[in-house]
Amino acid sequence: MRVILLENIKKIGSIGQIIDVKRGFARNFLIANKKALYASKENISQVEKIKLDLSKKDNEKKQEAKKVAEKINKKEFLIKKLSTENNELYGSVKPTEISKLILELEKIDIKPSMIQPVQEIKALGKFKVKIFLHSEVDAEFTINVETSENIQ
């Protein structure tokens, strides 16, 4: 299915570009999230007209993403979780939990879908986490998982 991109998307394309993607990806993600339009003649001419506005909006988003990245890049956040004697967690630390922690401590609202732990956080210790704030901006920080108490 041919679609026109309304914003820059990492590994897919840039604003105004006409690309071929699978029908489900187009319908369920790109068009549903207003990241693309069907590639009809009317839509193509419409996107050409508003391309400059889209580029400006994308640059504004990029600048905001850079500010957020500067605030949280290379920082370390502490999470206390229940653990066993083998230093394993009951459950794991999920992106939603990391998102809430950043909102609490830094007053920055980050969607859990943007957060990508380098590896699953299922034990005590330090773990690297990446956040993809924009198609061209990402940040990396450390999550330090400590025990809140041991359970036999």
N, CA, C and O atoms as a DFTB+ gen file, in Angstrom:
608 C
 N C O
     1  1       0.841      -1.179       0.000
     2  2       0.000       0.000       0.000
     3  2       0.888       1.245       0.000
     4  3       1.862       1.325       0.749
     5  1       0.543       2.205      -0.842
     6  2       1.340       3.423      -0.958
     7  2       0.760       4.501      -0.030
     8  3      -0.441       4.774      -0.046
     9  1       1.650       5.112       0.787
    10  2       1.249       6.193       1.682
    11  2       2.241       7.350       1.581
    12  3       3.375       7.175       1.137
    13  1       1.791       8.538       2.002
    14  2       2.656       9.719       2.055
    15  2       2.928      10.005       3.519
    16  3       1.991      10.107       4.312
    17  1       4.183      10.134       3.889
    18  2       4.539      10.387       5.286
    19  2       4.289      11.852       5.659
    20  3       4.603      12.764       4.895
    21  1       3.719      12.055       6.843
    22  2       3.461      13.399       7.352
    23  2       4.498      13.826       8.380
    24  3       4.497      14.976       8.820
    25  1       5.385      12.909       8.766
    26  2       6.493      13.251       9.668
    27  2       7.661      12.315       9.408
    28  3       7.514      11.272       8.770
    29  1       8.829      12.710       9.917
    30  2      10.014      11.865       9.771
    31  2       9.871      10.662      10.690
    32  3       9.584      10.812      11.878
    33  1      10.070       9.482      10.147
    34  2       9.990       8.266      10.953
    35  2      11.271       7.483      10.743
    36  3      11.674       7.198       9.615
    37  1      11.904       7.143      11.863
    38  2      13.194       6.442      11.821
    39  2      13.085       5.142      11.027
    40  3      12.143       4.372      11.212
    41  1      14.025       4.909      10.167
    42  2      14.156       3.702       9.341
    43  2      13.032       3.527       8.321
    44  3      12.956       2.485       7.671
    45  1      12.146       4.535       8.165
    46  2      11.055       4.402       7.205
    47  2      11.143       5.475       6.135
    48  3      11.147       5.162       4.944
    49  1      11.216       6.751       6.545
    50  2      11.306       7.809       5.551
    51  2      11.117       9.184       6.159
    52  3      11.005       9.331       7.376
    53  1      11.082      10.196       5.292
    54  2      10.963      11.575       5.755
    55  2       9.674      12.205       5.237
    56  3       8.962      11.610       4.427
    57  1       9.385      13.405       5.709
    58  2       8.153      14.118       5.402
    59  2       7.951      14.231       3.890
    60  3       8.872      14.577       3.150
    61  1       6.718      13.932       3.444
    62  2       6.367      14.083       2.044
    63  2       6.783      12.928       1.149
    64  3       6.430      12.895      -0.030
    65  1       7.519      11.995       1.694
    66  2       7.997      10.862       0.904
    67  2       6.860       9.858       0.695
    68  3       6.098       9.572       1.618
    69  1       6.756       9.333      -0.515
    70  2       5.745       8.314      -0.814
    71  2       6.435       6.958      -0.727
    72  3       7.417       6.694      -1.421
    73  1       5.894       6.102       0.146
    74  2       6.530       4.799       0.376
    75  2       5.505       3.673       0.247
    76  3       4.300       3.897       0.358
    77  1       6.004       2.466       0.012
    78  2       5.174       1.267       0.002
    79  2       5.362       0.546       1.323
    80  3       6.484       0.216       1.705
    81  1       4.256       0.301       2.023
    82  2       4.306      -0.440       3.280
    83  2       3.192      -1.486       3.259
    84  3       2.308      -1.456       2.404
    85  1       3.253      -2.395       4.202
    86  2       2.207      -3.408       4.288
    87  2       0.903      -2.746       4.728
    88  3       0.903      -1.780       5.491
    89  1      -0.186      -3.278       4.238
    90  2      -1.507      -2.696       4.464
    91  2      -1.827      -2.534       5.956
    92  3      -2.333      -1.489       6.364
    93  1      -1.541      -3.545       6.763
    94  2      -1.836      -3.491       8.198
    95  2      -1.033      -2.409       8.906
    96  3      -1.564      -1.688       9.751
    97  1       0.254      -2.295       8.558
    98  2       1.115      -1.265       9.157
    99  2       0.591       0.122       8.807
   100  3       0.570       1.018       9.652
   101  1       0.168       0.294       7.555
   102  2      -0.358       1.584       7.114
   103  2      -1.636       1.924       7.873
   104  3      -1.757       3.012       8.437
   105  1      -2.580       1.003       7.886
   106  2      -3.881       1.269       8.516
   107  2      -3.789       1.389      10.027
   108  3      -4.301       2.343      10.614
   109  1      -3.138       0.423      10.653
   110  2      -3.159       0.327      12.112
   111  2      -2.183       1.248      12.819
   112  3      -2.412       1.605      13.974
   113  1      -1.098       1.645      12.157
   114  2      -0.109       2.499      12.824
   115  2       0.025       3.858      12.175
   116  3      -0.261       4.878      12.802
   117  1       0.458       3.885      10.919
   118  2       0.777       5.160      10.270
   119  2      -0.448       6.072      10.140
   120  3      -0.396       7.234      10.544
   121  1      -1.532       5.566       9.590
   122  2      -2.710       6.400       9.371
   123  2      -3.467       6.624      10.673
   124  3      -3.966       7.723      10.914
   125  1      -3.558       5.600      11.515
   126  2      -4.254       5.732      12.796
   127  2      -3.594       6.784      13.690
   128  3      -4.288       7.490      14.422
   129  1      -2.270       6.896      13.641
   130  2      -1.549       7.876      14.466
   131  2      -1.259       9.168      13.715
   132  3      -0.451       9.982      14.162
   133  1      -1.913       9.357      12.583
   134  2      -1.765      10.568      11.756
   135  2      -0.308      10.839      11.374
   136  3       0.139      11.986      11.350
   137  1       0.417       9.765      11.077
   138  2       1.797       9.892      10.620
   139  2       1.875       9.792       9.099
   140  3       2.918      10.064       8.504
   141  1       0.756       9.397       8.468
   142  2       0.740       9.243       7.011
   143  2      -0.680       9.364       6.476
   144  3      -1.652       9.289       7.227
   145  1      -0.781       9.555       5.149
   146  2      -2.055       9.583       4.427
   147  2      -1.972       8.605       3.264
   148  3      -0.881       8.295       2.784
   149  1      -3.146       8.108       2.802
   150  2      -3.157       7.287       1.594
   151  2      -2.590       8.111       0.441
   152  3      -2.812       9.320       0.381
   153  1      -1.875       7.487      -0.458
   154  2      -1.218       8.204      -1.559
   155  2      -2.156       8.381      -2.749
   156  3      -1.935       7.804      -3.814
   157  1      -3.211       9.187      -2.560
   158  2      -4.095       9.513      -3.684
   159  2      -3.589      10.818      -4.311
   160  3      -2.773      11.520      -3.714
   161  1      -4.070      11.137      -5.500
   162  2      -3.615      12.363      -6.181
   163  2      -3.933      13.609      -5.357
   164  3      -3.116      14.525      -5.266
   165  1      -5.137      13.636      -4.752
   166  2      -5.528      14.795      -3.931
   167  2      -4.601      14.934      -2.720
   168  3      -4.131      16.029      -2.413
   169  1      -4.344      13.811      -2.034
   170  2      -3.482      13.847      -0.850
   171  2      -2.054      14.258      -1.199
   172  3      -1.414      14.982      -0.437
   173  1      -1.554      13.804      -2.342
   174  2      -0.189      14.146      -2.755
   175  2      -0.081      15.659      -2.962
   176  3       0.873      16.284      -2.498
   177  1      -1.059      16.247      -3.659
   178  2      -1.007      17.701      -3.880
   179  2      -1.199      18.461      -2.576
   180  3      -0.592      19.513      -2.373
   181  1      -2.036      17.936      -1.695
   182  2      -2.268      18.582      -0.391
   183  2      -0.994      18.562       0.459
   184  3      -0.655      19.568       1.083
   185  1      -0.294      17.442       0.490
   186  2       0.937      17.317       1.281
   187  2       2.019      18.236       0.721
   188  3       2.789      18.819       1.485
   189  1       2.087      18.372      -0.599
   190  2       3.078      19.284      -1.205
   191  2       2.861      20.711      -0.712
   192  3       3.821      21.441      -0.465
   193  1       1.581      21.110      -0.567
   194  2       1.266      22.464      -0.105
   195  2       1.652      22.675       1.355
   196  3       2.161      23.737       1.716
   197  1       1.412      21.662       2.200
   198  2       1.657      21.838       3.638
   199  2       3.012      21.283       4.098
   200  3       3.275      21.193       5.298
   201  1       3.857      20.915       3.149
   202  2       5.162      20.321       3.476
   203  2       6.019      21.239       4.357
   204  3       6.654      20.773       5.303
   205  1       6.037      22.544       4.050
   206  2       6.822      23.495       4.849
   207  2       6.333      23.555       6.281
   208  3       7.140      23.563       7.211
   209  1       5.001      23.600       6.477
   210  2       4.439      23.624       7.829
   211  2       4.824      22.357       8.589
   212  3       5.187      22.414       9.763
   213  1       4.740      21.215       7.908
   214  2       5.093      19.948       8.543
   215  2       6.565      19.935       8.956
   216  3       6.911      19.438      10.027
   217  1       7.420      20.480       8.105
   218  2       8.850      20.531       8.420
   219  2       9.100      21.413       9.643
   220  3       9.915      21.074      10.501
   221  1       8.397      22.548       9.723
   222  2       8.549      23.434      10.885
   223  2       8.115      22.725      12.160
   224  3       8.810      22.772      13.175
   225  1       6.944      22.059      12.100
   226  2       6.449      21.328      13.273
   227  2       7.444      20.244      13.683
   228  3       7.712      20.051      14.869
   229  1       7.988      19.542      12.691
   230  2       8.945      18.483      12.980
   231  2      10.201      19.053      13.639
   232  3      10.740      18.450      14.567
   233  1      10.669      20.212      13.166
   234  2      11.842      20.853      13.778
   235  2      11.549      21.278      15.209
   236  3      12.415      21.160      16.076
   237  1      10.328      21.776      15.474
   238  2       9.953      22.151      16.840
   239  2       9.971      20.920      17.744
   240  3      10.505      20.962      18.852
   241  1       9.379      19.816      17.260
   242  2       9.388      18.565      18.033
   243  2      10.817      18.116      18.304
   244  3      11.132      17.640      19.394
   245  1      11.681      18.273      17.301
   246  2      13.079      17.865      17.430
   247  2      13.780      18.700      18.502
   248  3      14.538      18.161      19.309
   249  1      13.529      20.029      18.515
   250  2      14.142      20.906      19.526
   251  2      13.672      20.530      20.929
   252  3      14.473      20.476      21.863
   253  1      12.358      20.268      21.077
   254  2      11.829      19.839      22.382
   255  2      12.481      18.533      22.807
   256  3      12.859      18.371      23.967
   257  1      12.611      17.602      21.867
   258  2      13.221      16.308      22.166
   259  2      14.671      16.492      22.614
   260  3      15.131      15.795      23.519
   261  1      15.400      17.433      21.983
   262  2      16.790      17.695      22.379
   263  2      16.859      18.227      23.808
   264  3      17.744      17.841      24.571
   265  1      15.924      19.117      24.180
   266  2      15.899      19.656      25.547
   267  2      15.669      18.542      26.555
   268  3      16.348      18.475      27.580
   269  1      14.709      17.665      26.262
   270  2      14.421      16.543      27.151
   271  2      15.638      15.623      27.243
   272  3      15.990      15.156      28.326
   273  1      16.276      15.368      26.101
   274  2      17.453      14.494      26.072
   275  2      18.565      15.067      26.950
   276  3      19.231      14.321      27.667
   277  1      18.774      16.391      26.900
   278  2      19.809      17.018      27.723
   279  2      19.519      16.839      29.205
   280  3      20.440      16.662      30.003
   281  1      18.235      16.884      29.579
   282  2      17.865      16.761      30.994
   283  2      18.099      15.357      31.534
   284  3      18.529      15.199      32.676
   285  1      17.818      14.328      30.721
   286  2      17.890      12.966      31.255
   287  2      19.053      12.125      30.742
   288  3      19.280      11.027      31.252
   289  1      19.791      12.607      29.753
   290  2      20.890      11.824      29.201
   291  2      21.975      11.595      30.257
   292  3      22.341      12.518      30.983
   293  1      22.478      10.390      30.338
   294  2      23.577       9.988      31.232
   295  2      23.214      10.069      32.723
   296  3      24.101       9.986      33.573
   297  1      21.926      10.229      33.050
   298  2      21.519      10.271      34.458
   299  2      21.318       8.860      34.985
   300  3      21.287       7.887      34.232
   301  1      21.183       8.782      36.303
   302  2      20.927       7.490      36.926
   303  2      19.682       7.615      37.797
   304  3      19.580       8.528      38.617
   305  1      18.737       6.695      37.615
   306  2      17.512       6.690      38.392
   307  2      17.488       5.443      39.262
   308  3      17.906       4.368      38.832
   309  1      16.997       5.593      40.489
   310  2      16.962       4.493      41.458
   311  2      15.549       3.945      41.562
   312  3      14.593       4.701      41.739
   313  1      15.420       2.632      41.452
   314  2      14.140       1.954      41.664
   315  2      14.354       0.910      42.737
   316  3      15.304       0.130      42.679
   317  1      13.452       0.899      43.732
   318  2      13.516      -0.124      44.784
   319  2      12.411      -1.133      44.529
   320  3      11.241      -0.778      44.388
   321  1      12.813      -2.419      44.471
   322  2      11.858      -3.493      44.190
   323  2      12.089      -4.645      45.157
   324  3      13.185      -4.814      45.692
   325  1      11.040      -5.435      45.374
   326  2      11.180      -6.641      46.179
   327  2      12.039      -7.647      45.423
   328  3      11.896      -7.810      44.211
   329  1      12.938      -8.323      46.151
   330  2      13.802      -9.292      45.477
   331  2      13.990     -10.542      46.333
   332  3      13.727     -10.535      47.535
   333  1      14.447     -11.604      45.695
   334  2      14.734     -12.848      46.395
   335  2      16.166     -12.782      46.933
   336  3      16.871     -11.793      46.737
   337  1      16.576     -13.843      47.606
   338  2      17.949     -13.891      48.123
   339  2      18.971     -14.021      46.994
   340  3      20.140     -13.684      47.187
   341  1      18.557     -14.500      45.827
   342  2      19.456     -14.651      44.671
   343  2      19.568     -13.351      43.884
   344  3      20.094     -13.360      42.771
   345  1      19.096     -12.246      44.421
   346  2      19.094     -10.930      43.758
   347  2      18.245     -10.895      42.487
   348  3      18.518     -10.115      41.575
   349  1      17.224     -11.736      42.432
   350  2      16.284     -11.695      41.320
   351  2      15.029     -10.960      41.767
   352  3      14.638     -11.027      42.932
   353  1      14.407     -10.262      40.830
   354  2      13.203      -9.499      41.165
   355  2      11.958     -10.365      41.044
   356  3      11.920     -11.327      40.277
   357  1      10.939     -10.001      41.822
   358  2       9.617     -10.579      41.615
   359  2       8.995      -9.768      40.491
   360  3       8.551      -8.641      40.710
   361  1       8.959     -10.326      39.301
   362  2       8.504      -9.572      38.134
   363  2       9.692      -8.893      37.492
   364  3      10.821      -9.372      37.596
   365  1       9.440      -7.775      36.825
   366  2      10.518      -7.036      36.182
   367  2      10.162      -5.556      36.156
   368  3       9.034      -5.171      36.464
   369  1      11.130      -4.738      35.787
   370  2      10.889      -3.298      35.676
   371  2      10.461      -3.028      34.227
   372  3      11.219      -3.262      33.286
   373  1       9.248      -2.538      34.077
   374  2       8.663      -2.314      32.749
   375  2       8.802      -0.849      32.338
   376  3       8.996       0.018      33.189
   377  1       8.704      -0.568      31.023
   378  2       8.760       0.821      30.544
   379  2       7.729       1.747      31.201
   380  3       8.019       2.922      31.425
   381  1       6.526       1.235      31.513
   382  2       5.514       2.082      32.162
   383  2       6.001       2.555      33.528
   384  3       5.766       3.701      33.911
   385  1       6.674       1.677      34.258
   386  2       7.208       2.024      35.574
   387  2       8.322       3.066      35.444
   388  3       8.398       4.001      36.241
   389  1       9.180       2.900      34.443
   390  2      10.263       3.852      34.197
   391  2       9.676       5.212      33.818
   392  3      10.166       6.253      34.258
   393  1       8.626       5.194      33.000
   394  2       7.954       6.429      32.578
   395  2       7.401       7.185      33.782
   396  3       7.572       8.400      33.884
   397  1       6.738       6.471      34.698
   398  2       6.184       7.097      35.912
   399  2       7.297       7.666      36.785
   400  3       7.150       8.748      37.354
   401  1       8.403       6.947      36.893
   402  2       9.543       7.396      37.700
   403  2      10.110       8.703      37.157
   404  3      10.385       9.625      37.925
   405  1      10.287       8.792      35.841
   406  2      10.830      10.009      35.221
   407  2       9.859      11.172      35.397
   408  3      10.278      12.306      35.624
   409  1       8.563      10.889      35.291
   410  2       7.553      11.935      35.486
   411  2       7.605      12.459      36.913
   412  3       7.517      13.665      37.143
   413  1       7.749      11.537      37.881
   414  2       7.843      11.933      39.298
   415  2       9.085      12.764      39.582
   416  3       8.992      13.836      40.179
   417  1      10.246      12.277      39.161
   418  2      11.515      12.898      39.527
   419  2      11.881      14.107      38.672
   420  3      12.374      15.105      39.196
   421  1      11.645      14.031      37.365
   422  2      12.099      15.075      36.445
   423  2      10.969      15.939      35.886
   424  3      11.223      16.935      35.209
   425  1       9.712      15.554      36.173
   426  2       8.533      16.267      35.644
   427  2       8.531      16.277      34.114
   428  3       8.130      17.259      33.490
   429  1       8.986      15.167      33.521
   430  2       9.006      15.023      32.059
   431  2       8.097      13.849      31.705
   432  3       8.292      12.734      32.189
   433  1       7.103      14.111      30.855
   434  2       6.164      13.064      30.465
   435  2       6.688      12.340      29.225
   436  3       6.767      12.919      28.141
   437  1       7.044      11.073      29.399
   438  2       7.565      10.260      28.299
   439  2       6.667       9.040      28.139
   440  3       6.360       8.349      29.111
   441  1       6.254       8.785      26.909
   442  2       5.393       7.631      26.654
   443  2       6.195       6.347      26.835
   444  3       7.344       6.270      26.399
   445  1       5.598       5.331      27.478
   446  2       6.304       4.050      27.656
   447  2       6.762       3.434      26.336
   448  3       7.758       2.712      26.315
   449  1       6.058       3.701      25.236
   450  2       6.446       3.123      23.947
   451  2       7.776       3.678      23.436
   452  3       8.410       3.067      22.576
   453  1       8.206       4.837      23.960
   454  2       9.481       5.436      23.549
   455  2      10.660       4.820      24.291
   456  3      11.808       4.951      23.868
   457  1      10.367       4.143      25.408
   458  2      11.413       3.618      26.290
   459  2      11.784       2.200      25.861
   460  3      10.917       1.343      25.691
   461  1      13.087       1.969      25.689
   462  2      13.570       0.675      25.251
   463  2      14.737       0.223      26.126
   464  3      15.868       0.647      25.891
   465  1      14.495      -0.635      27.140
   466  2      15.628      -1.152      27.919
   467  2      16.563      -1.949      27.010
   468  3      16.106      -2.674      26.126
   469  1      17.878      -1.812      27.230
   470  2      18.856      -2.536      26.424
   471  2      18.695      -4.045      26.650
   472  3      18.841      -4.843      25.724
   473  1      18.393      -4.417      27.895
   474  2      18.088      -5.812      28.203
   475  2      16.971      -5.816      29.236
   476  3      16.726      -4.800      29.887
   477  1      16.290      -6.949      29.395
   478  2      15.200      -7.013      30.357
   479  2      15.725      -6.803      31.766
   480  3      16.779      -7.323      32.134
   481  1      14.981      -6.034      32.549
   482  2      15.407      -5.723      33.918
   483  2      14.674      -6.671      34.861
   484  3      13.538      -6.417      35.262
   485  1      15.356      -7.791      35.216
   486  2      14.746      -8.817      36.060
   487  2      15.576      -9.120      37.298
   488  3      15.264     -10.052      38.040
   489  1      16.636      -8.338      37.527
   490  2      17.511      -8.591      38.670
   491  2      17.968      -7.266      39.258
   492  3      17.697      -6.203      38.699
   493  1      18.655      -7.333      40.374
   494  2      19.222      -6.131      40.974
   495  2      20.448      -5.705      40.181
   496  3      21.097      -6.532      39.539
   497  1      20.764      -4.424      40.225
   498  2      21.946      -3.938      39.521
   499  2      21.640      -2.726      38.673
   500  3      20.576      -2.117      38.782
   501  1      22.612      -2.383      37.811
   502  2      22.469      -1.213      36.942
   503  2      22.198      -1.669      35.514
   504  3      22.840      -2.587      35.003
   505  1      21.234      -1.009      34.886
   506  2      20.837      -1.368      33.526
   507  2      20.741      -0.124      32.662
   508  3      20.229       0.905      33.103
   509  1      21.231      -0.214      31.437
   510  2      21.137       0.901      30.485
   511  2      19.763       0.880      29.825
   512  3      19.234      -0.180      29.490
   513  1      19.196       2.075      29.645
   514  2      17.884       2.216      29.019
   515  2      17.977       3.313      27.970
   516  3      18.543       4.376      28.224
   517  1      17.419       3.055      26.787
   518  2      17.397       4.059      25.718
   519  2      15.989       4.605      25.570
   520  3      15.002       3.885      25.723
   521  1      15.918       5.904      25.267
   522  2      14.641       6.544      24.983
   523  2      14.738       7.172      23.604
   524  3      15.645       7.957      23.326
   525  1      13.787       6.815      22.741
   526  2      13.740       7.384      21.402
   527  2      12.730       8.525      21.410
   528  3      11.529       8.303      21.261
   529  1      13.229       9.754      21.588
   530  2      12.378      10.928      21.729
   531  2      11.891      11.475      20.396
   532  3      10.829      12.094      20.325
   533  1      12.658      11.250      19.348
   534  2      12.347      11.777      18.014
   535  2      13.080      10.880      17.034
   536  3      13.962      10.120      17.434
   537  1      12.730      10.955      15.762
   538  2      13.388      10.080      14.785
   539  2      14.894      10.323      14.722
   540  3      15.644       9.435      14.318
   541  1      15.350      11.525      15.119
   542  2      16.782      11.833      15.078
   543  2      17.397      12.090      16.453
   544  3      18.590      12.378      16.550
   545  1      16.593      11.987      17.523
   546  2      17.083      12.291      18.874
   547  2      16.754      11.140      19.817
   548  3      15.596      10.753      19.968
   549  1      17.796      10.601      20.450
   550  2      17.543       9.634      21.513
   551  2      18.501       9.879      22.662
   552  3      19.562      10.479      22.493
   553  1      18.107       9.402      23.839
   554  2      18.900       9.598      25.051
   555  2      19.128       8.239      25.704
   556  3      18.396       7.280      25.458
   557  1      20.150       8.181      26.535
   558  2      20.455       6.942      27.252
   559  2      20.711       7.282      28.712
   560  3      21.398       8.256      29.023
   561  1      20.153       6.470      29.608
   562  2      20.401       6.677      31.028
   563  2      20.464       5.320      31.717
   564  3      20.269       4.280      31.088
   565  1      20.738       5.346      33.018
   566  2      20.917       4.111      33.774
   567  2      19.812       3.966      34.808
   568  3      19.441       4.931      35.477
   569  1      19.291       2.754      34.933
   570  2      18.339       2.432      35.986
   571  2      19.099       1.577      36.998
   572  3      19.642       0.527      36.655
   573  1      19.129       2.041      38.253
   574  2      19.787       1.290      39.315
   575  2      18.700       0.628      40.139
   576  3      17.927       1.308      40.815
   577  1      18.636      -0.700      40.087
   578  2      17.606      -1.446      40.810
   579  2      18.207      -1.948      42.115
   580  3      19.175      -2.708      42.123
   581  1      17.613      -1.505      43.216
   582  2      18.055      -1.950      44.545
   583  2      16.908      -2.670      45.217
   584  3      15.749      -2.519      44.830
   585  1      17.241      -3.457      46.231
   586  2      16.232      -4.208      46.943
   587  2      15.561      -3.322      47.982
   588  3      16.214      -2.519      48.649
   589  1      14.230      -3.483      48.110
   590  2      13.547      -2.744      49.179
   591  2      13.494      -3.606      50.427
   592  3      13.537      -3.081      51.540
   593  1      13.401      -4.915      50.264
   594  2      13.551      -5.875      51.373
   595  2      13.583      -7.272      50.804
   596  3      13.145      -7.498      49.676
   597  1      14.097      -8.213      51.573
   598  2      14.153      -9.603      51.115
   599  2      12.955     -10.376      51.653
   600  3      12.480     -10.105      52.755
   601  1      12.477     -11.324      50.886
   602  2      11.376     -12.186      51.314
   603  2      11.863     -13.626      51.241
   604  3      12.465     -14.039      50.250
   605  1      11.595     -14.389      52.306
   606  2      12.044     -15.792      52.307
   607  2      11.034     -16.651      51.592
   608  3      11.222     -17.862      51.481
